[in-house]
Amino acid sequence: MWWPRCVGAAAFGVASCLAACAATPAADLDSRLRAACAGFDGQVGYYVHHLVTGESAAWQADEPFPTASLIKVPILVRIMERVELGELDYHAPLVYDKERLYPGEDLLAAFEPGSKIDVAKLCLLMLTLSDNSASLWLQELAGTGTAVNTWLAAHDFRRTRVNSRTPGREAQKELFGWGQTTPREMAELLLSVHEGRAGSAAACDEMQRALSRTYWDGEALSAVPPGVAVLSKQGAVSHARSEVFLVHAPSGPYVACVMTKNQKDTSWDHDNAGFRLLRELSRLLWQHFEPARPYTPPAGGRRFACVPKCPPRPAGCGQVG
């Protein structure tokens, strides 16, 4: 039986994890992760931290990378702050019009003009489906990218910023697209949600629920048994693939962020080099932290895997204008 959420912090889980990590120390984990990255045609960064043992591994963890859709995590945090301040009603209906359409396969783009939707459902679309039309609307409701960046700066996230549709960030947008971050900071942001430091206890609970129901489970999450709860967000643009995830493993939670940039393989299929790397590093992490509970995805799973597609866009694939 797999243990959901934080039950793994119980004494038995802690003891088993400590024993496992003693047999496979952090240096061994880091060497295996780096070996998996060897030969990757592009740049890779990762940051991993086990919340119970304190074991960590990092490679280019403070290097800036394109966020792609990972930027939706700080947008969510700022939305929740506005709800807490009484500046936004989480369930008040908003009216959709076609001016909010962002080219692509977004669900919101299929809405008829005049249709109503509330902030809570926009957040569902942003996080579960990574709907860009919904996300850009939420960025506006958050007070624009400037307000999101103000929150980030106030909470000591120095390298994570929204660039798109944010005055003064035009040069950074040319380099990084919608946003930029580092593996360490994005992992820390997800961890701050998990630990209740990104808002009130109620807001952080809601954010954790929202971040635990992604549709895009074909990469890092595919290496984790389906009975284990995971908070996550995925991001992909032509030259970069990334994922941040916090796994409620039996031996205790661990948080990880893996990011790529300048990768040569810009394909949009299951075998993309960046997607393969996300799956492999996640597999190594589960194998390292849960050696007594081996997991191999069953044969035939590929036909169910959800892989982002790249529809034609004026600004380029995944590059929000």
Phi, psi and omega in degrees: 000127179278144184263118180282162173051229192260015181300335182296351177281358177293166190301317183297316181297316180299315182298316181294322180292318179299320179294318181295316183290333176293326180283330181231085187294170184303321180299323179292318177300311182298320181294323179289322177295317180293324178296323179293333180276343182299134180088354177292129184273082184155185178259143181231141171223146176211156173216132182226140177212127176267124189287337182270311184272339184082002181294136181224158173213143184209146174211121185049040186288342180249015177274136178287138178228157172296135178284327197049229186282356174298339180296346180289342176292308176295330174299316177302313183300317180291324175301315181294325176297317180294324176297315180298325180281355181080013181273342177226142173262117186300333186241007178288137181290139173246156183254124181275140170225160188295343177296342180271358182291131172248127186306134180152204182249029183294144178293320181299328181296342179274353179293148173280143175306136182094351177294150182252143178206146181258173183299321181301319181284329173298320177296321176301313180295318182297318188267320182283313182258351184060039182293116183288325177298315177295321184293319179293325175296316179293324176300319176296315180294334178289349183108016184079172180301332179298317180291322177297317180294325177297318177298315181299315180296320181293337181253021171068027170266096191274339185246001180257121183212149168278134179250318186292137177057034182231109182306137180088356182247019185298318181295319179293324178298322178298326182276319192242348183083213188308319181201175178219152179198183173238157178304320182294314183292321180292322175296319179294323179295315177296321178296323180294329174292313180300322184269003176078024181258358183261012182161194178292166178300318180294317180295319180292324175299314180295319179296321178296319178298317181295324183276000183257008185229049180287147171279332187271076186253020185270356183249255184302321183291338181292343180267002180249135180305141185295341179277359181261128181287138181222134168266137183199161168211141183246153177214142180206130167229175189308314186257010183209140176227141184207159177202138173241134185208144177237115187260124177276070184288157180305324182274001181128153183292149168226145180245144181212148171223127178239132182222148173232162171205161180054031181281143183290322183282108181253017181290162180237068175215176186301331185267009175306140184300322179292318178296318178299320180295319177301316180295319184291316180294321177296321177299316180296323180294314178297317180300321182287313185277338182230058183296336181275356182230064183299145178220132174233125178305137183292155177300143179092355183294335184300327182293343179260351186295135179265114182244128179302141175256165182238089176287156178299135180219142180302325184270001182096155188299122176076356182266097183294132182280000000 
